[in-house]
Amino acid sequence: MQQEQDHRGGFHYEVGGKRLASMTYSRAGAALIIIDHTEVDKQLSGQGIGRKLLDTLVAWARETNTKVMATCPFALAQFGKDPSIRDVLS
């Protein structure tokens, strides 16, 4: 699920109405976001939820012609490992 208000937004993973994982960003312009944080509840550790959030964000960025920068260490590492998602980078 994606939510955005004012200049802050994020993609979230929820189970039973409880948010268990989030990847947040801030808007740096109409067509640019900066991923600043990824957090996954310990009970979901090792299940690839952080990567699923990033893949959802990348698909959304492609659909909306939004460019992405990352300061979040997790997102930076994923972009570094996987050239197939770098097309959204600013």
Order of alpha helices (4+ residues) and beta strands (2+ residues): beta-beta-beta-beta-alpha-beta-alpha
